[in-house]
Amino acid sequence: MTDTKTPAQLIDERIAELGDWRGEALARVRAVVHAALPEVVEEWKWRGVPTWYAGGGIVCTGETYKAAVKLTFAKGASVPDPAGLFNASLEGNVRRAIDIHEGDAIDEAALSALLRDAAALNGAEKKR
């Protein structure tokens, strides 16, 4: 019964069930999230989407599709992206996303900076 499992257990299961490059990419991204944001809270939302919270709000989600692992930053349009990691959902006024495809390298330092900035933005907005 899934309602007795923690979000972390459900995310572990998703990574294992993918069993391919997408699982590896999601596991790597998750490790970067935890390293960049030690206070991060993991949730399992919307019928199976790993969701990471810090600073009082959603930092990003980790959706998996056939051809990509998509990291959607809830307030990505307001987060500086000097390394140019955002490559999807660029037309919106609020969200931005990073699509990771098979064979793509993950710039962990730049991703860590985005995660920290997104969490800081959540915290700044919470204080208003």
C-alpha positions in Angstrom: 0.0 0.0 0.0 1.7 3.2 -1.2 0.1 5.4 1.5 2.3 3.8 4.1 5.5 4.6 2.2 7.5 7.8 2.7 8.1 10.1 -0.2 11.8 9.1 -0.1 10.8 5.4 -0.5 8.5 6.2 -3.4 11.3 8.2 -5.1 13.7 5.4 -4.5 11.2 3.0 -6.1 10.7 5.3 -9.1 14.5 5.5 -9.7 14.7 1.7 -9.5 11.7 1.0 -11.7 13.0 3.3 -14.5 16.1 1.1 -14.6 17.8 3.1 -17.4 19.5 6.4 -18.0 16.5 8.3 -16.7 16.7 6.6 -13.3 20.4 7.4 -13.2 19.8 11.0 -14.1 17.0 11.4 -11.5 19.2 9.8 -8.8 22.1 12.2 -9.7 19.8 15.2 -9.7 18.4 14.1 -6.3 21.8 13.9 -4.9 22.7 17.4 -6.1 19.4 18.7 -4.5 20.3 17.1 -1.2 23.9 18.4 -1.3 22.8 22.0 -2.3 19.9 22.1 0.1 20.5 20.0 3.2 17.1 21.2 4.7 15.2 20.1 1.6 11.9 18.3 2.1 10.9 15.6 -0.4 7.3 15.0 -1.4 5.5 12.7 -3.8 2.9 14.8 -5.7 0.5 14.6 -8.6 0.4 10.8 -9.0 4.1 10.3 -8.9 6.2 13.4 -9.3 9.2 13.9 -6.9 8.9 17.4 -5.5 11.5 19.2 -3.5 10.6 22.0 -1.0 12.9 24.5 0.7 12.6 28.1 1.9 8.9 27.7 2.4 7.9 26.6 -1.1 8.5 24.3 -4.1 12.0 24.6 -5.4 11.6 22.1 -8.3 10.0 18.9 -9.5 11.6 15.9 -11.2 9.3 14.5 -13.8 10.4 11.6 -16.0 9.3 11.2 -19.6 10.3 8.7 -22.3 13.0 11.1 -23.8 13.8 13.4 -20.8 14.1 14.0 -17.1 12.5 17.4 -16.6 13.4 19.6 -13.6 10.7 22.2 -13.4 11.5 25.2 -11.2 8.3 26.6 -9.7 9.6 30.2 -9.9 12.4 29.7 -12.4 11.6 32.9 -14.4 12.8 34.8 -11.3 15.9 32.8 -10.7 19.2 34.0 -12.3 20.6 31.4 -14.7 24.1 32.6 -15.7 25.1 29.1 -16.9 22.1 28.9 -19.2 20.8 25.6 -17.8 17.1 26.4 -18.4 16.3 24.9 -21.8 12.5 24.3 -21.6 9.3 26.0 -20.6 11.0 29.3 -21.4 7.9 31.0 -22.7 6.1 31.2 -19.3 6.1 34.1 -16.9 6.8 31.9 -13.8 8.2 28.4 -14.4 11.4 27.4 -16.1 12.7 23.9 -16.7 15.8 21.9 -17.5 15.3 18.9 -19.8 18.0 16.3 -19.4 18.3 13.9 -22.2 20.2 10.6 -22.5 24.0 11.3 -22.6 23.6 14.9 -21.3 26.2 16.0 -18.7 24.8 17.7 -15.6 26.6 20.8 -14.5 26.3 20.1 -10.8 27.9 23.4 -9.7 25.5 25.5 -11.8 22.5 23.3 -10.8 23.4 23.7 -7.1 23.5 27.5 -7.5 20.1 27.5 -9.2 18.7 25.3 -6.4 20.1 27.6 -3.7 18.8 30.7 -5.5 15.3 29.2 -5.9 15.2 28.3 -2.2 16.4 31.7 -1.2 13.7 33.3 -3.4 11.1 31.2 -1.6 12.4 32.4 1.7 12.4 36.0 0.6 8.8 35.9 -0.6 7.7 34.2 2.6 9.0 37.1 4.6 7.0 39.7 2.7 
